[in-house]
Amino acid sequence: MSFQPGTILYSPLFPNPVYNNATSTYYLNVTSSSQPDFVANFNYPFAPDIVIQKTSTPASGPVGTTHIVVVTIQNLDNVTVTSLNANDPQTTSNYAQTLQLSPNGAQAIQAAILTPGNSVTLSYTVTTVSSGVYVLSPAIASLLWTAPNGTKITYTISTDPTEITSLAGPITQFTRTFTDFQPYSYLLLIPLLLTPVIETYRLVKRRARRKKEKEMQSFYAAPPPPPQQNLPKAPDTGTGSNPNNPPPS
């Protein structure tokens, strides 16, 4: 009799049931003087032996070396898997200036079925522009396996990170340093460009504030006195109080 994974066998008396790890067998009603009355073998559906690898050939070389990266998915089991989908993001954007990839961008491969002993591959090239140790992103694959009892199980597998070592001499090392820092050198221009803009803005703001202050002062200042008017003198009739010209008697 076969049982599915997760089946619980219960017996209130110890040591029933007894499980033998070596043979994956349960023994029920075992006594020291008699044979077991019941034996059950359990066949658990272990994951199929599907292997995924990501390699670089060569693994190291001088600057300018073209490395061939190959992702291989191989079925080492005696069962068939289906709905295989593999994806390789290649590498992170941090290496955009120092690695040349062809074709560039995430690589993918699909297979409707993968029979025992067969494999699928995808490949691309990586050319180093500067020296250093580059860690490529892991490749990931998902697959579907149908157990003998009809249960469908989806598995996800991935590779270990793959390294590429790029070697260089003193002259190339200087070029590498300049190339690595080139994307960040533009950040040094930001203070040089922002300083005159900020100072111009402050100057315009100060002038506008002073102009406004002058307008407010002139608005609240006391009004100027009215201009004096010069009234015309009355004509002299000769009857004034001038002693040299007394009035007639």
C-alpha positions in Angstrom: 0.0 0.0 0.0 1.4 3.4 -0.9 0.7 6.7 0.9 0.9 10.3 -0.3 3.3 12.7 1.4 1.7 14.1 4.5 -0.2 11.0 5.5 -0.3 10.6 9.2 -0.2 7.1 10.7 -1.5 6.9 14.3 -1.1 4.2 16.9 -1.6 4.9 20.6 0.9 2.3 21.7 4.7 3.0 21.5 6.7 2.0 19.6 3.9 1.7 17.0 4.5 2.8 14.3 8.2 2.4 13.8 9.9 4.2 10.9 13.1 3.0 9.3 15.0 5.9 7.7 17.3 3.6 5.8 14.5 1.9 3.9 11.8 4.6 4.1 9.5 2.0 5.6 6.9 2.2 8.4 6.3 -0.9 10.5 3.0 -1.2 12.4 2.3 -3.5 15.4 6.0 -4.4 15.8 6.8 -6.6 18.8 10.0 -8.3 19.8 8.5 -11.8 19.4 6.4 -11.5 16.3 6.6 -10.2 12.7 5.0 -6.9 11.8 1.4 -7.1 10.8 1.6 -4.2 8.4 4.4 -2.7 6.3 4.1 0.5 4.2 6.8 1.9 1.9 6.7 5.6 1.2 8.0 7.0 -2.1 8.2 10.8 -1.8 8.3 12.9 -5.0 11.7 14.5 -4.7 12.5 17.4 -7.0 13.8 16.2 -10.4 17.5 16.5 -11.0 17.6 19.6 -13.2 21.0 21.4 -13.2 21.5 25.0 -14.2 25.0 26.4 -14.7 26.5 29.8 -15.8 30.1 29.8 -17.0 32.5 32.3 -18.5 35.2 31.3 -21.0 37.9 32.4 -20.3 37.3 33.2 -16.6 40.1 35.8 -16.6 42.2 37.8 -19.1 43.7 41.2 -19.9 41.6 44.3 -20.5 39.8 43.9 -23.9 39.3 40.2 -23.6 36.0 38.9 -25.0 34.5 36.3 -22.6 31.8 33.9 -23.7 29.1 33.5 -21.1 27.0 30.3 -21.4 23.9 29.3 -19.4 23.2 25.6 -19.5 20.1 23.8 -18.2 20.4 20.0 -18.2 18.0 17.3 -17.3 20.0 14.6 -15.4 17.0 12.8 -14.2 14.9 10.0 -15.8 11.7 12.1 -15.8 10.5 14.8 -18.3 9.9 18.4 -17.1 7.8 20.9 -19.0 7.2 24.7 -19.2 10.9 25.6 -18.8 11.5 29.3 -18.7 15.0 30.7 -18.1 16.1 34.3 -17.7 19.6 35.8 -17.4 19.7 39.5 -16.4 23.4 39.5 -17.4 24.7 42.0 -14.9 23.9 45.1 -12.9 23.8 48.7 -14.3 27.0 49.5 -12.3 29.1 47.9 -15.0 27.5 49.8 -17.9 30.7 51.8 -18.5 33.2 49.0 -18.0 31.6 46.0 -19.7 30.4 45.6 -23.3 27.7 42.9 -23.7 26.5 41.5 -27.0 23.6 41.1 -27.3 22.9 43.6 -24.5 19.9 43.2 -22.2 18.3 40.3 -20.3 18.5 37.0 -22.2 15.7 34.4 -22.0 15.0 30.9 -23.3 11.9 28.7 -23.2 11.4 25.0 -23.8 8.0 23.3 -23.8 9.6 20.0 -22.6 13.0 18.9 -21.5 13.4 15.2 -21.7 16.0 13.1 -19.7 19.6 13.6 -20.8 18.9 16.7 -22.9 19.8 20.3 -22.3 19.2 23.9 -23.5 21.6 26.8 -23.6 21.8 30.5 -24.1 25.0 32.5 -24.6 26.4 36.0 -25.1 29.7 37.8 -25.0 31.2 40.1 -22.4 34.2 42.4 -23.3 36.0 44.1 -20.5 36.9 47.8 -20.9 38.7 48.2 -17.6 40.4 46.0 -15.1 38.8 44.5 -12.0 36.7 41.6 -10.8 33.1 41.6 -12.2 30.3 39.6 -10.6 27.6 38.7 -13.1 24.0 38.3 -12.0 22.7 34.7 -11.4 20.5 33.1 -14.1 17.1 31.9 -12.9 14.9 29.1 -14.4 11.5 27.8 -13.5 10.1 24.4 -14.6 7.0 22.2 -14.1 7.1 18.6 -13.1 4.1 16.3 -13.0 4.3 13.6 -10.3 3.2 10.0 -10.9 0.0 10.7 -9.0 -0.8 13.7 -11.3 0.3 16.4 -8.9 1.9 19.4 -10.7 4.8 21.0 -8.9 6.7 24.1 -10.1 10.4 24.4 -9.2 12.7 27.4 -9.4 16.4 27.0 -9.7 19.2 29.5 -10.1 23.0 29.6 -10.7 25.7 30.9 -8.4 27.2 34.4 -9.3 29.8 34.1 -12.0 33.0 36.1 -11.8 35.1 37.6 -14.6 38.6 38.9 -13.7 40.1 41.5 -16.0 43.9 42.1 -15.6 45.7 45.3 -16.5 49.2 47.0 -16.3 50.1 50.4 -15.0 49.0 52.4 -18.1 45.8 50.5 -18.4 45.2 50.9 -14.7 45.3 54.7 -15.0 42.9 54.5 -17.9 40.6 52.3 -15.8 40.7 54.7 -12.9 39.7 57.6 -15.2 37.0 55.6 -16.9 35.5 54.4 -13.6 35.3 57.9 -12.2 34.2 59.5 -15.4 30.5 59.1 -14.8 30.9 60.8 -11.4 33.2 63.6 -12.7 30.1 65.4 -14.0 28.9 65.8 -10.4 31.8 68.1 -9.7 30.4 70.6 -12.2 27.2 71.0 -10.3 28.6 73.4 -7.7 30.3 75.5 -10.4 27.0 75.8 -12.3 24.8 76.4 -9.4 26.9 79.0 -7.6 26.4 81.9 -10.2 22.7 81.0 -10.6 22.2 81.2 -6.9 24.1 84.5 -6.6 22.2 86.0 -9.5 18.9 85.0 -7.8 20.0 86.6 -4.5 21.1 89.8 -6.2 17.8 90.2 -8.1 15.9 89.4 -4.8 17.9 92.1 -2.9 17.2 94.7 -5.6 13.5 93.9 -5.6 13.4 94.2 -1.8 15.2 97.6 -1.8 12.9 98.9 -4.5 9.9 97.9 -2.5 11.3 99.6 0.6 11.8 102.8 -1.2 8.3 102.7 -2.6 6.9 102.1 0.9 9.0 105.0 2.4 7.8 107.4 -0.3 4.2 106.3 0.3 4.2 106.9 4.1 6.3 110.1 4.0 4.7 113.6 5.0 3.3 115.5 2.0 5.4 118.5 1.0 4.1 122.0 2.0 2.0 123.8 -0.6 3.8 126.4 -2.7 3.6 130.1 -1.5 1.4 132.4 -3.5 2.6 136.0 -4.1 -0.4 138.3 -3.9 -0.3 141.5 -6.0 0.1 144.8 -4.2 -2.8 147.3 -4.1 -2.2 150.4 -6.3 -0.8 153.5 -4.5 -3.6 156.3 -4.5 -1.5 158.9 -2.8 -3.6 158.9 0.4 -1.3 156.9 2.4 0.4 157.8 5.6 3.5 158.9 3.9 4.8 162.1 5.8 6.2 163.5 2.6 2.7 163.3 1.0 0.2 164.4 3.7 -3.5 164.0 2.9 -5.3 167.1 1.8 -7.1 169.2 4.5 
